[in-house]
Amino acid sequence: MVKGNRYDGGEMYPLIDYNRCTGALACYEVCPAEVFDIEEIDSVKKAVVARKENCIECDQCVEACPEDAIELVES
């Protein structure tokens, strides 16, 4: 939703399936809204959704993920 000239978060955000995620970090690299941070999970650096309210629903993270481990879900 847009408020004035400022985007105020969407109704959806990325959800990562860590059973499929291999830590490619493609989602982190392409995200224009700084939704992701990087944390170590099971000894592998992986992206985590740190600021879901920043998501602009652009789908770039979904398209970039080589493992199809991300989907946008409703808040």
C-alpha distance (Angstrom), angle and dihedral (degrees) to the residues before:
residue distance angle dihedral
M1 . . .
V2 3.79 . .
K3 3.79 120.7 .
G4 3.77 110.0 -170.0
N5 3.80 105.7 -48.7
R6 3.80 93.4 -27.0
Y7 3.79 126.2 91.1
D8 3.79 109.2 -133.4
G9 3.79 103.4 -163.8
G10 3.73 129.5 -84.0
E11 3.72 140.5 -104.6
M12 3.80 91.4 -106.1
Y13 3.79 137.5 53.9
P14 3.82 137.3 -179.8
L15 3.78 120.4 -87.0
I16 3.81 117.1 -162.8
D17 3.80 121.9 -147.8
Y18 3.82 100.7 -146.0
N19 3.81 91.0 -167.2
R20 3.82 86.7 68.2
C21 3.82 100.9 30.8
T22 3.82 114.1 103.2
G23 3.80 97.3 -178.0
A24 3.81 98.6 -103.8
L25 3.84 88.0 145.8
A26 3.81 91.3 -149.0
C27 3.81 89.7 134.7
Y28 3.79 91.4 54.1
E29 3.80 91.5 49.3
V30 3.83 97.6 49.4
C31 3.81 100.7 39.3
P32 3.82 109.6 113.1
A33 3.81 92.8 -169.5
E34 3.82 100.8 54.7
V35 3.79 92.9 -120.6
F36 3.83 94.1 148.6
D37 3.80 136.7 66.5
I38 3.81 126.5 -175.8
E39 3.81 122.3 -113.9
E40 3.77 134.3 166.1
I41 3.80 111.3 -106.0
D42 3.82 119.3 178.3
S43 3.83 89.7 -12.4
V44 3.84 92.1 -54.7
K45 3.80 126.5 104.2
K46 3.80 107.0 -120.0
A47 3.77 137.1 169.7
V48 3.79 117.9 -103.0
V49 3.78 128.0 -166.6
A50 3.80 101.3 -111.1
R51 3.80 101.7 160.7
K52 3.81 109.3 27.2
E53 3.80 90.1 165.0
N54 3.83 88.3 67.0
C55 3.81 92.9 61.3
I56 3.80 112.9 122.0
E57 3.82 93.0 -171.6
C58 3.81 92.6 -119.9
D59 3.84 92.5 144.6
Q60 3.82 92.4 -138.3
C61 3.81 92.5 126.3
V62 3.81 91.6 50.5
E63 3.81 92.0 50.2
A64 3.84 94.2 43.9
C65 3.81 97.2 51.4
P66 3.82 108.7 103.2
E67 3.81 91.3 -160.2
D68 3.83 98.4 48.2
A69 3.80 86.8 -123.7
I70 3.82 97.1 140.4
E71 3.77 131.6 74.8
L72 3.77 131.4 168.7
V73 3.79 112.0 -117.9
E74 3.78 133.0 -175.8
S75 3.80 118.7 -95.2
